[in-house]
Amino acid sequence: MSEIYYPNKELFKDAAIKSMDEYRALVQKAEEDYEGFWGDFAKEKIDWFKPFTKILNEENAPFYKWFEDGQLNVAYQCVDRHLKTRKNKAAIIFEGDNGDQRVLTYRELFYEVNKTANMFKNKFNIQKGDRVVLYMPMIPEAAISMLACAKIGAIHSVVFGGFSAEALRDRIIDAEAKLVVTADGAYRKGKPYMLKTVVDEALSQGCESVKAVCVVERNGENIHWEAGRDYAFNELIKNESVVCEPEAVEAEHPLFLLYTSGSTGKPKGVQHSSAGYILWAQMTMEWVFDIKENDTYWCTADVGWITGHTYIVYGPLAAGATTVMFEGVPTYPDAGRCWRMVEEYQINQFYTAPTAIRLLHKTGANEPAKYDLSSLRILGTVGEPIDPAAWKWYYEEVGGSRCSIVDTYWQTETGGHVISPLPGATPIKPGCATFPLPGIKAEIIDEDGTPTPVGEKGFACITKPWPSMIRTIWGDPERFVKSYFGDCKKDGKPVYFTGDGAMIDEDGYITITGRTDDVINVSGHRMGTAEVEAAIKKHENVAAVAVVGKPHDIKGEGIFAYVVLKSVPSEERDGTANMLETMKEINMIIKAEIGAIALCDDMAFVPDLPKTRSGKIMRRILRSLVKGEKITQDTSTLEDPSIVGIIEDLLSKK
């Protein structure tokens, strides 16, 4: 049995949920009156423009609707309403990669959001329901632009600033965006990198829906300006009014689209609603992060991912918190950067990925001791399971063996945490997600809905709808149903399948065991294998490819490619050198097609892939081979069973 760590009751005596008895009481309330549970919280937490009368509409399941006849505005929920009590409180603290700083109070944020919203309306004719793509670095204007879209009812789609022109183009086209907001560039590890040039390249390949590009000056880079299309954000905003009335939108009005990699190759535009999403973002800030009025909270994610949406921008601001935005990387200029910031800003909650924790441990194991980290109360992890060794270092060296660690499990599609410890209540087992949050009916079941026995792997499913869940895939409702409700059933009805395996122990604790589909979790970010394979196939000498995940000390999972070449260099030539060159060429294509985050860590050039007689590639076998596991799958159905041994021999020589 794992060692159990109990909450520091003195630190969390005023927590929203202070004990397991309080947790169980909330769970019981949700069991007895599910709609009433959510309806009560929605009335308490949201400042409605028009109150709702209907809580949950299941008539067109799984296209569920929550609070559908209510009206609100998410920017008002996050900014405007706080002016009554928090107008001079810091809303956003920004620190740039090079150390530059900027603080926006709630009043200043209110003005900036209003001016930006007015600019979008007046200069670019952006109206309710229009899509705006944000291709931005981690600067305040990214959050301001997100909130400005919400203010006027526009739908934003943030594209991670590390994605390539091709990836950006695909997302612009799918969303049919009218406006792209970007920056001239940004800084990373002390060096500038360009963003506007990537936008230019993307727009040169189509994107007819785009009418304008609005460029924030971050670096002062010398960039191309296209007359009639490109406009300077910093100049235009000077002429806009600080008064902008919030657009009242329906509870189910889409707040944003966020594209996530899928197993079919085409990214999926995950669509989130306004009311259900912001309700859960705020509730989880209060429950999981125990946010208090004078706290300073820091999530190290990028706004290009769901973590940045929910736990840098929307959740903290809805809760009236002070949120830190950081442009840089944890180890620049040295491995003490994070801890120096914790000391300077007196951070109370620090939320990062296991990848970053492992990297900080590896490169600066003794760094935390050099700084005053006594302000910390909660340490969070997100994106992937954290290994016990990293957890222990995080707990002892960063948290001083007194902070609670919240190992949060959730996805782009869930909108917010669904399984997580509660800092004032939950006894923690390292590396374990613990229990579902109140109101979330998460179960570990088989395909037919039968709970799996203790200690056996099953499918992690959520068997009741919840307010912050994905509403659909933009423009592809059939894919939405097939992707999330096509694999598991409960009482004969389809239920939401996360795509992850999990198991439950004798104490009822849930441990996530990893993906069950063809998606790789790289540094907490899901990459579809089909998307990576499609890029690799563009190399002129690649005949076939299969991509799988391989355990990685820092990233958790790295990308490993099995590549079949059309022609193999002759034995007279230096085969090894040619293979290394081919690998470099393939990775250059991946970088151009998707971005550096999808680069392959390693490759094996093989004569063929293990396929069934019907042509299906047996990725389970390939995953086992790269992990060095014994092959237990039946290989008799393969077209050529001998290929497994050949690949195994090749890998043993790497």
Secondary structure as GFF3:
##gff-version 3
##sequence-region A 1 654
A	DSSP	alpha_helix	20	32	.	.	.	ID=ss1
A	DSSP	alpha_helix	34	45	.	.	.	ID=ss2
A	DSSP	beta_strand	56	57	.	.	.	ID=ss3
A	DSSP	beta_strand	65	66	.	.	.	ID=ss4
A	DSSP	beta_strand	71	72	.	.	.	ID=ss5
A	DSSP	alpha_helix	74	78	.	.	.	ID=ss6
A	DSSP	three_ten_helix	80	82	.	.	.	ID=ss7
A	DSSP	alpha_helix	83	86	.	.	.	ID=ss8
A	DSSP	beta_strand	90	95	.	.	.	ID=ss9
A	DSSP	beta_strand	101	105	.	.	.	ID=ss10
A	DSSP	alpha_helix	106	124	.	.	.	ID=ss11
A	DSSP	beta_strand	131	135	.	.	.	ID=ss12
A	DSSP	alpha_helix	140	152	.	.	.	ID=ss13
A	DSSP	beta_strand	155	158	.	.	.	ID=ss14
A	DSSP	alpha_helix	165	175	.	.	.	ID=ss15
A	DSSP	beta_strand	179	183	.	.	.	ID=ss16
A	DSSP	beta_strand	185	188	.	.	.	ID=ss17
A	DSSP	beta_strand	191	194	.	.	.	ID=ss18
A	DSSP	alpha_helix	196	203	.	.	.	ID=ss19
A	DSSP	beta_strand	212	216	.	.	.	ID=ss20
A	DSSP	beta_strand	230	232	.	.	.	ID=ss21
A	DSSP	alpha_helix	233	236	.	.	.	ID=ss22
A	DSSP	three_ten_helix	237	239	.	.	.	ID=ss23
A	DSSP	beta_strand	249	250	.	.	.	ID=ss24
A	DSSP	beta_strand	254	260	.	.	.	ID=ss25
A	DSSP	beta_strand	268	273	.	.	.	ID=ss26
A	DSSP	alpha_helix	275	288	.	.	.	ID=ss27
A	DSSP	beta_strand	296	299	.	.	.	ID=ss28
A	DSSP	alpha_helix	306	308	.	.	.	ID=ss29
A	DSSP	pi_helix	309	314	.	.	.	ID=ss30
A	DSSP	alpha_helix	315	318	.	.	.	ID=ss31
A	DSSP	beta_strand	322	326	.	.	.	ID=ss32
A	DSSP	alpha_helix	337	345	.	.	.	ID=ss33
A	DSSP	beta_strand	349	352	.	.	.	ID=ss34
A	DSSP	alpha_helix	354	364	.	.	.	ID=ss35
A	DSSP	three_ten_helix	367	370	.	.	.	ID=ss36
A	DSSP	beta_strand	378	381	.	.	.	ID=ss37
A	DSSP	alpha_helix	388	393	.	.	.	ID=ss38
A	DSSP	pi_helix	394	398	.	.	.	ID=ss39
A	DSSP	beta_strand	404	407	.	.	.	ID=ss40
A	DSSP	beta_strand	442	445	.	.	.	ID=ss41
A	DSSP	beta_strand	458	462	.	.	.	ID=ss42
A	DSSP	beta_strand	472	473	.	.	.	ID=ss43
A	DSSP	alpha_helix	477	485	.	.	.	ID=ss44
A	DSSP	beta_strand	489	490	.	.	.	ID=ss45
A	DSSP	beta_strand	493	494	.	.	.	ID=ss46
A	DSSP	beta_strand	496	504	.	.	.	ID=ss47
A	DSSP	beta_strand	510	515	.	.	.	ID=ss48
A	DSSP	beta_strand	519	522	.	.	.	ID=ss49
A	DSSP	beta_strand	525	528	.	.	.	ID=ss50
A	DSSP	alpha_helix	529	536	.	.	.	ID=ss51
A	DSSP	beta_strand	542	552	.	.	.	ID=ss52
A	DSSP	beta_strand	556	565	.	.	.	ID=ss53
A	DSSP	alpha_helix	575	593	.	.	.	ID=ss54
A	DSSP	three_ten_helix	596	598	.	.	.	ID=ss55
A	DSSP	beta_strand	602	605	.	.	.	ID=ss56
A	DSSP	alpha_helix	619	626	.	.	.	ID=ss57
A	DSSP	alpha_helix	642	652	.	.	.	ID=ss58
###
